[in-house]
Amino acid sequence: MIARLIAYGRVSPAGLLSWSPGGTLRTSWQELDAGPVAEYGTPKLRAKYFFDEPYIKYGRMDPLCKVAVGAAQLAYKASGEMAGRERDEVAQVGGTMLGCLEVDAQFEKTRQAGAPSPALFVYTLPSMFQGEIAIQYHLRGRCTLLSTGELSGMTALATGIRWIEKGRAKHVLVVAADAAGPAAAELGPGFSPQSAAAAYLLSGDGDGRALSDSRFDGEAGDAMALTPGALSYGTTFVDTLEPLLLGGESMRVHASRGAQSVSFKLG
């Protein structure tokens, strides 16, 4: 079975993007009147940018969940709200490099002050964004979270492709997400503030971009080598892959960091 990309959503410092075979929609932060960039490299994320109905819980989420759920919603809407797809058959694969680092640091401060915050503690799991997505969209398929450094997003997407090819899932929502702020900055000068997420809805049926033949830790060969773009952490390569993924070319793409690599075929 061949995996097909049937919907895509991306949230980044550049703004919002959603795609389906019917077309692409780009929205800038200026169009949303979102205000100035906040500490995580984007304007403050608000539910109204993504949801047509009030979503009060969104405001209480940590930055990682907000950006991941936002990207998932863009893909969900672009797919026609997953029409015709049983939620029991929609699996999830997540990818993140930093995970819940920021909220962990915030929670630790409350703990050291003698008043551990229950509201923060809820989000001290790197997979919490997948839980929020499962609750919001009633997804009951298998679920896993992968963390392979800067290749986390690419590894998650390649894994989702493989799950469909191997018959392990009929549909897969892949979400690569990271939120870097004050805690990440303490890791060194290379950790600048940034929130970004990409959501890929894959299916074994329907119209969409064909994706196949995932490979890990192999040579590039004649594949097109992706270079890092403006995005970082687990979403490295998301923005350089994006125009190729949403275009019409047929090729193999290859991304590598150190001794690790991920590749798959487009078209």
Protein Blocks (a to p, Z undefined) as FASTA:
>chain_A
ZZddfbdcdddfkbccdddfkbccdddfklnonopadfkopacddfklmpmbdcfklmmp
cfklmmmmmmmmmmmmmnonoghiafklmccddddfklmmlmmmmmmmmmmnopacfklm
mmmcfklmmmmmmmmnopabdcddddehjllmmmmmmmmmmmmmnopafbdcdddddddd
fklmmnojklccddddddddddfedjddddehiaehiafklaccddddfbgcjlgoklmm
mmmmmmmbdcdddddehjbccdddeZZ
